[in-house]
Amino acid sequence: MKLIYIANTRFPTERAHGIQIAKMCEAFAKEGTEVEILVSREIITDPFAYYKIEKSFSVKKLFSIDLVRFGRIGFWIQSFIFTISVVVYALKRNDRVVYYSRDELPLLALEKLGKKVVWEVHSGKNNFFARCLIKKNIKIVAISHGLRKYYTSLGQKPDRILVAHDAVDVDKFDISISKEEAKGRLGFSHSAKTVLYAGSAYGWKGVDTLKKATALMSGIEAVFVSNKPHSEIPLYLKAADVLVLPNSAKEDISRLYTSPLKMFEYMASGTPIVASDLPSIREVLNESNANFFEPDNSEDLAQTINAVLHNYDAALQKAESALKDVQAFTWQNRAKMIIAFVLY
């Protein structure tokens, strides 16, 4: 099978979507798929060196104009220009290719040309182009059951939607050093307990709730990790005593639709997890592998973290269960599911 992944983005990027795209393309290639990524920005850094992945697929930059500074209008103009470039590129090919993307506009254009397209969705979209794709009944890969329910409610046939949660390279997070050694390498306190969050600070991520919670606590060191090379994250997670997933319940993308990369990385680290009690998070985490608190409630979060630290042996047992459970959520398993779905 030949697969072209269309990514209207900077590549590589330290953001989670870039990591996910790189890992999926590597996993597709390992399954024997011929993979190429089409990107819209200049390739300044070698993506294979940046993500520390095998050079098993190709990356091609297509013509586009960077109009980000002009806001949403600029984004849509840039998207149309990039889509035209994608269409021109596709028309030059006579081979059978699956076009795969998170971006609805190029997929809609390619579908109208009779090309086989697959749409991976990470949020609930209801714009004109999304509705047109749904009317075409194309195959959709959704990262959560919440998204499957959403797109089914818009008219998509259930059997045309595959739920494939995000994933992790489990081996990359199984680092053979002690927690104390990891703390020493990073300059963390050995006397305080390290409560850590790794990821972006968008409002729906709930970082403010965690900051308020840690301000209520004593004897802890709060660490917020962002904009770090992905290869450094395993060391940070190893150094933590508690990892927090504080997603807010105020937005649907957080409450119902998300499948955070950090959740699977937390699970693979073997470190106790404290997470918001949300339907999206409960699709993967449960009472046997994590500790839950009421979303957006900083006092309850502080109490839950304290309870974990005061009964750490029980928390470590849950962390061991999380490590066992995450073995099913690898990039390779995800690629196999998607390939089978696409070919069916």
Phi, psi and omega in degrees: 000141174252132182230129174249119181264117181266120184229102179279074187201170170283137182213120007279168176215150178284350183284158189299325183295326178292319177299315182296318179296315181298315182294322180291320179294321176297317181293318176303315182296322179295337178273009177091009179274138174276116191241139173222138175255133173255121182240163186254355182242160179299139179270097186273321182246143177298113183295330182289321176288321182297314183268356182054053179237164180291145178277072188249003177215169182251155179234129181231131177268126176259161182298135176199169177236129181282109181239024184303323184296346180265014174072211187295321178298317178299321179298315183291323176296315178299320180297320178295317180297315179296321179298319177300318178297319179296315181298314179300317179297317182294323181293338179280348182261138178252355183277166179276121185225144169263125177262122189237134182196162168269349188262120187287327185297307178296327179294320180296317179297318181291323179297322179293339176272002179086014180277153177277122184233150176226132184251121174263126185247136180239359178206167179274108181252143179219032177279177184302316184290323177296317180296323178295319179296319180296321177298331179281350177058040177288166178283139181236136171253117182252141183275000178205159175293330177300319178290324177300316179297320181298310183288333173295322179294338178272357176115357178288138179291133183304324183284358176258010179237124174256130173269118178226097179300163176294182193209191184201154167272096186303317183299328182293337182259359178266073183266136190268058171227161181281163177300319181295321178294320178297318177300317180298318180297327184265355180077023178282158178293138176270343183268335180260157175275134184267117175254119193234143171234132178239119179150188182280170186246027175304149184307318184286353177284343175080020183297323179299322177298319179293319179298318178294322181295314182292334177292338179274352188252157176237157177074018179234156174245115180271127181235128178243117185252121176211158178056035175256148173306137185302331181293342180271344186299318180305323180294318179297317181293326178294326183283346184279151171268328177219136175251135187243135176241087193265033185312142179277153176264005188278343180233142183300324182301326179275315186289323190241329197251333191289157172218078193297134174303320183298331179299315181287326177291320174302313181299319183288342183282339183078015180258141180304142184245135169244125188225152173297140180275087183232151178304320181297318181286324180292348176295337182238312181273155179208182184296338182274345182233004180203170179240132189249151174225163180290123182304143176067012180248098185294326179293317179294324177297315179299317179296321181292317177298316179299319179297320178296315182292328181280340178231061192290330179298317178294322179295322178293327176296319176295322179296323176295320177296321178298319179296322177291316183294326185287348179300336179280344186254062177260159177299325181293317177298320180295317179297319179299316179299315183292318179299315179298320179294317181294320184280341184295000000 
